[in-house]
Structures are given as structure tokens and as C-alpha cells.
Amino acid sequence: MSATYIGYSGQDLIVETSFEQNKEGLITYTEKKLISRGTTAVTPSLSLTKNIGGSTLRAVSTNVVSGGGAFTEITITYQGGEDTTLQQDTTASTGEEPIESNKYFLVGDIGGGSSIVTAAGAGNVIYNSDNSFFAFSKNAENNFFGVTSYLNPNMVYKRSFNTSVTATATNLAAVGRIVSPSADFPDCVEGGTWLCTGVQYVKRGNSFDVTQDFRASDERGWNQYIYGLPTEPPPKP
């Protein structure tokens, strides 16, 4: 939605004020005003803020035009409105993993079920010289012949927000590390842990658009010898 207004603000003549809010909640507010040439006109700082409808907007651009007339024209564009809105996106999918990494490969399911090796039948599992798994033989039972991998369910969580705090936007310390989930994280499988897989940020004026990505493990959790002990996730507003 958008609107345009004309009026006065103190001694300044506001010749045009426009307001627009997109479907994501981002507000763009532009104020154009004329200041008498007798008044000292200082180029507005980008640290300026303005409260519009309960949202704090930050100045992202300014333009000062001083012609030969009686007024100096100043245009300031503010943006914001979604600063504290955390956008969340959770996707559940499956990833392909080696069959020998399945937790039931050597040990059966809870309740005394058969392991994968047992279900394939005695003598139907072929190993390399170092006793690592090679393949199932053509005589393998329960359709295991030719099986080399399985689909491992996993969950990907993405959170996006806008912030003016540089430390929040550029904090990359948790990337590639196991992180302790904060309150906004979705529940994953019992015993599972979260890995921070990436942080992206784009600077827009005095603010940052930030996206943080996390991936859940299976019941065994991410290997701490590979990814380190759990650390705090990247900060959010």
C-alpha cells in the first residue's frame, strides 16, 4: 500500500511525503521538504530514524538540492518496519547416505529386531580386506542385493531478519559448528543436534538483510570430533 501527503513540519514546507509497505512488511518512507535559504541547511545523516506506525525506520539515502531560488530541497528516504520480524522456513527432506552408516547396520532396532547384516542372511555380506563393507551378494535375502545407500531423513531450518547491528549480521563464528538450539528452533529427532551450515548478509543502507541456515542430524547427533563441541548459534534480534 502507498500514500502521499503534503503539509508543514515546523518551519519547513513538506512538499511531498510518500509511504509504501510491501507484502513482506518492508516500509519505504520518503520525505521531501523545502528549507528557506536563510536557514543553514545541513546534509542529513544516515543515522536519522523516524517512527512510522510504531515501526522505527532508518534513513538509507539523502539528497540535497540547492538552486537559485528561495528554498533548498532536501529528500530523505527511510526504510524498515521488519526489523524484529523473524522469518522462519523449515524443510524436512531426505539425504542419501552409505548403507553401512545406518544405525541398524550391525545392531537391530529396539525390541530385538534383526540388524541389516542379519536380515541379509549369513554369508551374504561381502567385506573388503580391511573388514569394511563392500557389497551384498546376489544371494542376499530381503532384497538387499545391489543396495549401497539409504535415504536418511533430515531437517533444514532457515531464519531471516533485518538488523542494524553489524555484529549480528557479520558474526560467522558458528558456521560449520554444532550449535545449541535457541527457542525459535523447531524440534528435531531425539538425540539429534543442529549444525550451522551458512550465514549470508546483504548491507542495505544502514541495515543488513541476514539469512542463517541450520541442518539437523539423525539420532546420533553431529560428530563432535569433526564439528567441535556445541557453541552458541549466530545472534538474532
ABEGO torsion letter per residue (X at the ends): XBBBBBEBBEABBBABBBBBBBAAGBBBBBBBBBBBAABBBBBBBAABBBBBGGBBBBBABBBBBBBABABBBBBBBBBEGAAABBBBBBBBBBBBBBAAABAAAABBBBGGBBBAAAAAEBGABBBBAAGBBABBBAABBGGABGBABBBBBBBBBBBBBBBABAAAAABAAABGBBBBBBAABBBBBBGBBBBBAEBBBBBBEABBBBBBBBBBBBAAEBBAAAAEBBBBBBBBX
